[in-house]
Amino acid sequence: MVTSASPATDSVAPAPVAPVATGLDGSPFESQSDRLSPNRNLAPLSARLDGLGRMEVGGCLLSDLARTYGTPLYVLDETTLRTTCRAYRQALAAHYPGEALALYASKANSSLAITALVASEGLGLDAVSAGELLTALQGGMPAERIVFHGNNKSAEELQLAIDRGVSVVLDNWNDIALLSDLAAERPGAVRVLVRFTPGIECHTHEYIRTGHLDSKFGFDPDQLEAVLRHLAGCPWARVDGLHAHIGSQIFELEPHRDLAAVMADALALARSLGHPCGDLNVGGGLGIRYVGSDDPPSIQEWVQVVGGAVAEACGQRQLVLPRLLCEPGRSLVATAGLTLYMLGSRKDIPGLRTYLSVDGGMSDNPRPITYQSQYTAVLADRPLAEATETVTVAGKHCESGDVLLHDVRLPQTTPGEVLAVFATGAYNAAMGSNYNRIPRPAAVLVHDGVAEVVQRREQPEDLLRYDVLPHRLLPVS
Ligand SMILES: *Cc1c(COP(=O)(O)O)cnc(C)c1O
């Protein structure tokens, strides 16, 4: 498919991008609005074709990256990442009359490099484990811009958070009991937010819905008043705000509008009980385009609806405007990333299916087998070549369900060609595993023709580091 390059109107946007094929339906996916909102663009923003029609990202030829760093390889485009951060910042400034801060939900892809990038763009971050918290702190995210989440935080994790001055999102009574013990031994109050389940349904996969009442996350709304009354009597806690999150990969705007009203009611209640509650954290959830037919709202539309609804709901209740926090994860990093694989074996089952196997699969991208997720792929060196056959791209793991792309259209391929799968920047590396003792891929950050390794490739020997062979099991010689 071919689209004309559009001029950049935004100081953030890079030079015009050459056309890229989707490999699926041939439909254009790159309009000007998509470029300002990278969650609507399948390929990274800096994707373009060189003189031979081969695909480059960040000025680096993809097939060169595959040769130099090996495959599978995660490629992260700095331009897309920064553009997305700025899109959130600018939209919040434009569409919310109060203060606002976007916090990167780092579970989507947690690394020192992404943290440093996001921090340098002025965003905050949310972390849900000691590992994510340490990554954030070491990556240079200021502690006062971090919130710590989790539905089953350990005492050690809570200790780390409060020692480092990170605010804690209270999810349940166990958090309150653990924190009150830890906080009793120190001066000053711990800054907390209270998470509750807003009772809002949205249409996304069952496993990634969190806002309906039957969810493990947050206090039941019926309990919120009792929790807030209890905390009013806890000198160790300073209730800085409320939190709710309704789910992920959401294309509808209405649930976010409804959420604002529910949260404004809760804010009025909390403030009436004497809590400062200057922050309202509406979570994340904005979806992205994985395949040409996906049509998520833009970041600007999402922020406009959320910001407008919060301002309106607070106005109706005569509440002083809170600082608006949101927690984009997927929409911030997904389309900045792509994964390169090398094509290997082929199996033709006449009249049934053709399997093309790649050198990765469910260990580097568990989303298809977990959520039946769809992706878009092109051949790195001939993305515009005419698709002539329908194939199923399978991984190399011992699992029939290890399929990355079902029934996609591709040109005739040969083993050794490099396949680029788009929009793998979120919940791929982060959810990856070592199934079949397959080492984790490297990740490179590309920008202006330079590629830098930001995560080294694991080696098979690395996987033995934590194995212990009891002496009595040693073979006797
Ligand atoms: C997962 C999660 C997010 C991010 O969700 P996305 O859909 O990736 O934007 C934000 N906040 C909380 C509490 C989460 O659990």
The ligand as a Gaussian input file, in Angstrom:
#p B3LYP/6-31G(d) Opt

LIG

0 1
 C       -2.029000      -2.053000      33.134000
 C       -2.296000      -0.802000      33.867000
 C       -2.169000       0.424000      33.238000
 C       -1.798000       0.562000      31.782000
 O       -2.769000       0.066000      30.941000
 P       -2.621000       0.261000      29.357000
 O       -3.832000      -0.342000      28.818000
 O       -1.396000      -0.454000      28.957000
 O       -2.552000       1.725000      29.099000
 C       -2.369000       1.562000      33.964000
 N       -2.691000       1.497000      35.281000
 C       -2.833000       0.325000      35.921000
 C       -3.161000       0.334000      37.342000
 C       -2.640000      -0.855000      35.247000
 O       -2.781000      -2.011000      35.891000

